[in-house]
Amino acid sequence: MWNPAQYERFRDERKRPFFELLARVDAAAPAQVVDLGCGTGDLTLVLAERWPSARVTGVDSSEAMVAEASRRAAPERVRFELADLAGWTPAAPVEVIFSNAALHWLPDHPALLSRLVSLLAPSGVLAFQIPANFDAPSHRRIDEVRGHPRFAATLAPVRRGQAQPLDFYEAHLAGLGLTVDAWDTTYLHVLQGEDAVLQWLLGTTLRPVLAALGAEESQAFLDMLRPLLRADYPATARGTPFRFTRRFVVASRR
Ligand SMILES: C[S@@+](CC[C@H](N)C(=O)[O-])C[C@H]1O[C@@H](n2cnc3c(N)ncnc32)[C@H](O)[C@@H]1O
């Protein structure tokens, strides 16, 4: 379902929040670091550079992503694991649980976060970033086409990404005894290329939708979506401006 090459297409825009999240993680010399939803693993390597004495494990449920990431594995230092985060449990408590742009695919954030906190070592840190743009025009347009009679029944069970309000993350994690640093950032990306917003969405949000539809219906779905996105995100001579809000949370046990 995941396509590493399409995801890499807007690499600079997608990398930036990773570094902005990492900059706020205060962990001196963790022994175990995990990267949940590690994707192609190139950013997992950045975690290994940041904490040279740590063993770093990237976890992802996509075979294609883990196959790509595994080429970057380093014996004793960096390994990759194929697993669904919904049930993933580390062998021992972890000092840093890091996740960039993945947890929004998982349901029930109150239960998920409580479980992740229970996996932390005594001085551990949970840091994650998720999109918080689920009411943006791009997503409203996808929902509009999902609701079309041609696709609605097939797509009804296909999961959507989700984020809780910013205040929820602060209150929930503080309630579990952690010190919380939570914030939103809105980027104005100026995307390059034809139908740039559609191309962006093809790397992420649309993957589960198109996987459920199959080739022919996918084409029909995209033919309906394309003009709607062109209208909402007009291209300019500079590129296509694309507002994107992301939610960041760093919660520390100390
Ligand atoms: C948008 S990519 C982010 C990849 C990487 N963290 C980065 O910043 O480049 C989201 C990743 O989360 C993974 N993912 C989604 N749901 C998952 C789940 N339930 N369990 C494990 N991985 C999951 C996908 O396979 C995908 O590689």
The ligand as a MOL file (V3000), in Angstrom:
LIG
                    3D

  0  0  0     0  0            999 V3000
M  V30 BEGIN CTAB
M  V30 COUNTS 27 29 0 0 0
M  V30 BEGIN ATOM
M  V30 1 C 3.9520 9.2350 6.5160 0
M  V30 2 S 4.9990 7.8530 6.7840 0 CHG=1
M  V30 3 C 6.2500 8.5120 7.9010 0
M  V30 4 C 7.5660 7.8030 7.7900 0
M  V30 5 C 8.7160 8.3500 8.6300 0
M  V30 6 N 8.4050 8.3900 10.0470 0
M  V30 7 C 9.1060 9.7380 8.1620 0
M  V30 8 O 8.9870 10.6920 8.9160 0
M  V30 9 O 9.5600 9.8460 7.0150 0 CHG=-1
M  V30 10 C 3.9470 6.9240 7.8550 0
M  V30 11 C 4.4690 5.5230 8.1210 0
M  V30 12 O 3.6770 4.9360 9.1650 0
M  V30 13 C 3.5200 3.5750 8.8530 0
M  V30 14 N 2.3290 3.0720 9.5640 0
M  V30 15 C 1.0400 3.4530 9.3970 0
M  V30 16 N 0.2410 2.7510 10.2080 0
M  V30 17 C 1.0410 1.9120 10.9080 0
M  V30 18 C 0.8010 0.9250 11.9160 0
M  V30 19 N -0.4310 0.6590 12.3550 0
M  V30 20 N 1.8590 0.2380 12.4090 0
M  V30 21 C 3.1200 0.4890 11.9630 0
M  V30 22 N 3.4040 1.4270 11.0180 0
M  V30 23 C 2.3790 2.1120 10.5110 0
M  V30 24 C 3.3800 3.5260 7.3470 0
M  V30 25 O 3.6770 2.2450 6.8310 0
M  V30 26 C 4.3830 4.5990 6.9160 0
M  V30 27 O 5.6480 4.0670 6.6420 0
M  V30 END ATOM
M  V30 BEGIN BOND
M  V30 1 1 1 2
M  V30 2 1 2 3
M  V30 3 1 2 10
M  V30 4 1 3 4
M  V30 5 1 4 5
M  V30 6 1 5 6
M  V30 7 1 5 7
M  V30 8 2 7 8
M  V30 9 1 7 9
M  V30 10 1 10 11
M  V30 11 1 11 12
M  V30 12 1 11 26
M  V30 13 1 12 13
M  V30 14 1 13 14
M  V30 15 1 13 24
M  V30 16 1 14 15
M  V30 17 1 14 23
M  V30 18 2 15 16
M  V30 19 1 16 17
M  V30 20 1 17 18
M  V30 21 2 17 23
M  V30 22 1 18 19
M  V30 23 2 18 20
M  V30 24 1 20 21
M  V30 25 2 21 22
M  V30 26 1 22 23
M  V30 27 1 24 25
M  V30 28 1 24 26
M  V30 29 1 26 27
M  V30 END BOND
M  V30 END CTAB
M  END
